[in-house]
Amino acid sequence: MPKHQINPNNWVNQYSDYLFNYTITRVNDREIAQDLISETFLAGLKSMVNFKGEASERTWLISILKRKIIDHYRKINSNKGKAEVRMNYHNDTETEGDWLEERVSDASDKTAEDTLVNSEMGDAIYDCIAKLPQKQADVFKMKTILDYDTETICKELNITASNLWVIIHRARTGLAECMEKNWFN
């Protein structure tokens, strides 16, 4: 099996939508999501020499993005911790530490409002998907939500790869318009 190649000239066109969808569900802020993706591309450029080709280019970029998201939450938590009481701990297996500085945001750290906003946004996305023409909805779900590869989708739906990308583009455009009208206003 040949090793995967890396081509940063295509990153924005090939991966920005996927990375944005991945990020926006984790940070719920459009500007922060865009900043994290930019930081991911920059980090990818800086560490291209470390790309071994064992994973796909997209998988490699997602792994960089995951670290950027974790760093984002660490920064938020360390800034928030300056106004909070710090909790030091010590036990037999670890040296002393500062709980707030080591903590990474997780799902259990979300407020009820965060959970409600995430739930409402998720409902809005699925409502907008339901409003798409059936083929667009199916292709979008398979590619973006279920993470099927292009070849599998094309075989299953009996379409060409170029047709798939046209359908994906139309679905994204339709979703963006629907979300703009129903969620962001």
N, C-alpha and C positions, 0 to 999 in steps of 0.2 A: 504494500500500500504506500503510495507516494506521500511524502511529507507535505503538509499545508504550506502555502506560500503567504507572504505578507505584502500588501500593496496599499500603503497609506494614501495614495492618490484617490482611491475609491472609497475610503472610509465614510466620508460625509454622505455620499449618495447611497451607499449600500447599507450602512448601519445606523445612521443618526435617528431614523424613525424608531427602529427597534430599541435602541438604547434609551431614547426618550420615553417610550412606553414603559420600559422596565423601570426607569428612574422615577417617573412621575407618580407611580403607584407607591413608591417608597418615601418620597419627600413631600409630595403634595404641594409643590410650589414650582411653577413654570420656570421662573428665572433661576432658581437654585438648580433645577434639573438641567437646564441649558448650560449653566456654569460647570456642573459636575461632568457633563459630557465633553465640554471643551477641555477640562482638566484631564479627562481620560484620554482624549486624542493626543494631547501634549505629552502626557506620560508615556503613551504608546510610542510616539516618535522618539522620545528620549531613550526608551528601553528596547527599541527594535532589535538591537544586537542580541538581546536575551531571548528572542522568540525562537523556540526550538522546532516549531512546526508540528509538534505532537498533537495539538488541538487546532481546531479551526480558528481562523482570524477573529471571527465573531465571539467565540468562546473565550479567547484570550482577552479581547477588549472588555467583555463582561466581567472577567475576573479582576481587571484593573478598575473597572467602574464600581464593583462591589467594595473594593478597598477605599475608593474615594467617598462612597456613601458612608461607610463606617467612620472614616476620618471626619466627615461632615458632622455626624452625630457626636463623635468624641469632642469636637470643638464646641458644639452647642452645649454639651453637658459640662465641659470644663468651665465655660463662661458662666453657665447657670450656677455652677458650684461655688463661684466666688461670692455669691450672695447667700449661700447656704452654709449650714454648719457641716464641717468635715467630720467624717467618721473614720477613725483609725482602727485597724484591727491587727491582731497578732495571734498566730496559732502555732502548733508544733510543726506543721509541714511547710509553712511559708514565713517569710520575713515580714516585717511590718509593711503596711501599705495604706494607701489612701483610696477608700472605696469609690468616691466620686470620680477620681481621675482614671480609674481602671474600668469604670462602668461603660458599656456600650448600650445605646438605646435599643430596646427590644419591644416586641408587641405588648408585653405586660406593663410597660412604662407609659403607655399612651393614656391620655385622659379620655373621659367619656365623650367629650366634644370631638376629639380626634377620631375616635371610633365611629361616631355618628357621621362625621363628614366623609370618612372613608367609605362607609356603608352607602351613604346617599350618592356619592360619586360613582361607586361601583354600580349601583342601580341605574344611574343616569347613563352610564356607558352601555350597559346591557339593553336598556330601553332604546338607545340610539342604534345599537347593532340590530335589534329587532325591526327597526324601521328601514333598514337597508334592503335592497333587492336580495332575494334568497341566496343567489350565487355569490354575491359580494359578501354577505354575512358569513356564509360557509367558508369561503376562501380566507377571509380575515381571521375568523376563529381558528382555523387550522394552522395558519401561518404565524399569527401573533400570539394567540392564547395557548394553543396546544403545541406550538413550536415544531410542527411538522416541517420536514425539508421540502424544497421545491419539487424535487423529483416525485416524491410520494404524493403530493397534492395533485400534480399534473396527471399522474397515472390514475389516481382515484376519481378525479373529475373529468378525465379525458380532455385536457386542455394543454396548450403549449406553454412553455416557460414565459415567453413574452406576453401571452394573453394573461397569465397569472399576475404579472407585474402591473398590467393595465387595470385588472380587476382590483388588486390591492390598492393601487393609487386612487381609484374611484371610491373604494370603501373608506379609505382614510380621509379623503376629501369630504365625503358624506358624513362621516363621524365627526370630523372637526366642525362642520357647519352645524350639525345637530347639537353638539356639546356647547358650541358658542351661543347658540340660541337658547338652549334649555338649562345650561349649568352655569356658564360664566356671566350671565346677565343678572 
